[in-house]
Amino acid sequence: MEPKRKEALKGNTDHFGHFAAVTATYLGSRWAFAGAIGVIVLWAATGPVYHYSDTWQLIINTGTTIVTFLMVFLIQNTQNRDARAMNLKLDELICSIDAAKNQMINIEHLSDSELDDLTNRYEQVRSQAMKRLGNKAVDEVDEDVEEKISRTAK
């Protein structure tokens, strides 16, 4: 596992999230794929020995079903976490185009409770912005955004 990912996972109290992230990293590697191919080749090679019996077929069917069932949950957990973190990163960029915060880098490795805290923070920022804008016309909002972008470019 890469050092940055190990460092980001330290102190993570979400044990399932940690397990899912580490497992997805390893099982998504080319070595895991090569291992899976090896298992299939080994299974196919034993076919003549077991006369391609029903039990021989049942072994691969049961094994792949169990692995697939478990992987669905691991993959879904990883995708949910990554999507949530990506949305928070985008929120950060929208919130402060001219001063994006570096602590938002690698937030997909935070625990769910830490991500909840960030989500609540940006909900408050959004609420405050809506209160400030009030009933401004869309054109006025667009002008504000263009002005902020031009300040950032300078």
C-alpha positions as CSV (number, residue, x, y, z in Angstrom):
1,M,0.0,0.0,0.0
2,E,1.3,3.5,-0.8
3,P,2.7,5.5,2.1
4,K,0.3,8.4,1.8
5,R,-2.7,6.1,2.0
6,K,-1.3,4.3,5.1
7,E,-0.7,7.7,6.7
8,A,-4.2,8.8,5.9
9,L,-5.7,5.6,7.3
10,K,-3.9,6.0,10.7
11,G,-6.3,7.0,13.4
12,N,-9.3,6.0,11.4
13,T,-11.8,4.5,13.9
14,D,-14.2,3.3,11.2
15,H,-12.9,-0.3,11.1
16,F,-15.2,-1.5,8.3
17,G,-14.3,1.6,6.2
18,H,-10.6,0.9,6.8
19,F,-11.0,-2.8,6.0
20,A,-13.0,-2.0,2.8
21,A,-10.4,0.6,1.6
22,V,-7.4,-1.7,2.2
23,T,-9.2,-4.7,0.7
24,A,-10.3,-2.8,-2.3
25,T,-6.8,-1.6,-2.8
26,Y,-5.3,-5.1,-2.7
27,L,-8.1,-6.9,-4.6
28,G,-8.1,-4.2,-7.3
29,S,-4.4,-4.9,-8.1
30,R,-3.0,-6.8,-11.1
31,W,-1.7,-9.4,-8.7
32,A,-5.1,-10.2,-7.4
33,F,-6.4,-10.5,-10.9
34,A,-3.5,-12.8,-11.8
35,G,-4.3,-14.9,-8.7
36,A,-7.9,-15.2,-9.8
37,I,-6.8,-16.3,-13.2
38,G,-4.5,-18.9,-11.5
39,V,-7.4,-20.3,-9.4
40,I,-9.5,-20.7,-12.6
41,V,-6.7,-22.4,-14.5
42,L,-6.0,-24.7,-11.5
43,W,-9.8,-25.5,-11.3
44,A,-10.0,-26.2,-15.0
45,A,-6.9,-28.4,-14.9
46,T,-8.5,-30.6,-12.2
47,G,-11.6,-31.1,-14.4
48,P,-10.3,-34.4,-16.1
49,V,-9.2,-35.7,-12.7
50,Y,-12.7,-35.3,-11.2
51,H,-14.4,-36.3,-14.5
52,Y,-16.0,-32.8,-14.8
53,S,-18.4,-33.9,-12.0
54,D,-21.3,-31.9,-10.6
55,T,-19.2,-31.4,-7.4
56,W,-16.3,-30.1,-9.4
57,Q,-18.6,-27.5,-11.1
58,L,-20.2,-26.7,-7.8
59,I,-16.9,-25.7,-6.2
60,I,-16.2,-22.9,-8.7
61,N,-19.9,-21.8,-8.8
62,T,-20.0,-21.6,-5.0
63,G,-16.7,-19.9,-4.7
64,T,-17.4,-17.2,-7.3
65,T,-20.8,-16.6,-5.8
66,I,-19.5,-16.0,-2.3
67,V,-16.6,-13.8,-3.5
68,T,-19.0,-11.8,-5.7
69,F,-21.5,-11.3,-2.9
70,L,-18.8,-10.0,-0.5
71,M,-17.1,-7.8,-3.1
72,V,-20.4,-6.0,-3.9
73,F,-20.4,-4.6,-0.4
74,L,-16.8,-3.6,-0.4
75,I,-17.0,-1.9,-3.7
76,Q,-20.1,-0.1,-2.8
77,N,-18.6,1.2,0.4
78,T,-15.5,2.4,-1.4
79,Q,-17.6,4.1,-4.2
80,N,-19.9,5.8,-1.7
81,R,-16.9,7.1,0.3
82,D,-15.1,8.3,-2.9
83,A,-18.2,10.0,-4.3
84,R,-18.9,11.8,-1.0
85,A,-15.3,13.0,-0.7
86,M,-15.4,14.2,-4.3
87,N,-18.5,16.2,-3.6
88,L,-16.9,17.8,-0.6
89,K,-13.8,18.7,-2.6
90,L,-16.0,20.4,-5.2
91,D,-17.8,22.2,-2.4
92,E,-14.5,23.5,-1.2
93,L,-13.5,24.8,-4.6
94,I,-16.9,26.5,-5.1
95,C,-16.7,28.0,-1.6
96,S,-13.3,29.6,-2.0
97,I,-12.0,29.6,-5.6
98,D,-9.2,32.0,-4.6
99,A,-8.1,30.1,-1.5
100,A,-8.8,26.4,-1.7
101,K,-7.7,24.7,1.5
102,N,-5.0,22.0,1.3
103,Q,-6.5,20.0,4.1
104,M,-9.2,18.9,1.7
105,I,-6.6,16.8,-0.2
106,N,-7.2,13.1,0.4
107,I,-10.3,13.5,2.5
108,E,-11.7,10.3,1.0
109,H,-9.6,8.6,3.7
110,L,-11.3,10.3,6.6
111,S,-13.8,8.4,8.8
112,D,-17.5,8.7,8.2
113,S,-17.9,10.9,11.3
114,E,-15.2,13.3,10.0
115,L,-16.9,13.4,6.6
116,D,-20.2,14.2,8.4
117,D,-18.5,17.1,10.2
118,L,-17.3,18.5,6.9
119,T,-20.7,18.0,5.3
120,N,-22.3,20.0,8.2
121,R,-19.7,22.7,7.8
122,Y,-20.5,23.2,4.1
123,E,-24.2,23.1,4.8
124,Q,-23.8,26.0,7.1
125,V,-21.7,27.9,4.5
126,R,-24.4,27.3,1.9
127,S,-27.1,28.5,4.2
128,Q,-25.2,31.6,5.0
129,A,-24.6,32.3,1.3
130,M,-28.3,31.9,0.6
131,K,-29.2,34.3,3.4
132,R,-26.7,36.9,2.0
133,L,-28.0,36.5,-1.5
134,G,-31.6,36.8,-0.4
135,N,-33.7,37.6,-3.5
136,K,-30.9,38.7,-5.8
137,A,-31.6,38.1,-9.5
138,V,-29.7,35.4,-11.2
139,D,-27.8,38.0,-13.3
140,E,-26.6,39.7,-10.1
141,V,-25.3,36.3,-8.8
142,D,-23.6,35.7,-12.1
143,E,-21.9,39.1,-11.9
144,D,-20.7,38.3,-8.4
145,V,-19.2,35.0,-9.6
146,E,-17.5,36.7,-12.6
147,E,-16.1,39.4,-10.2
148,K,-14.7,36.7,-7.9
149,I,-13.1,34.9,-10.8
150,S,-11.5,38.0,-12.1
151,R,-10.1,38.8,-8.7
152,T,-8.7,35.3,-8.5
153,A,-7.0,35.6,-12.0
154,K,-5.1,38.7,-10.9
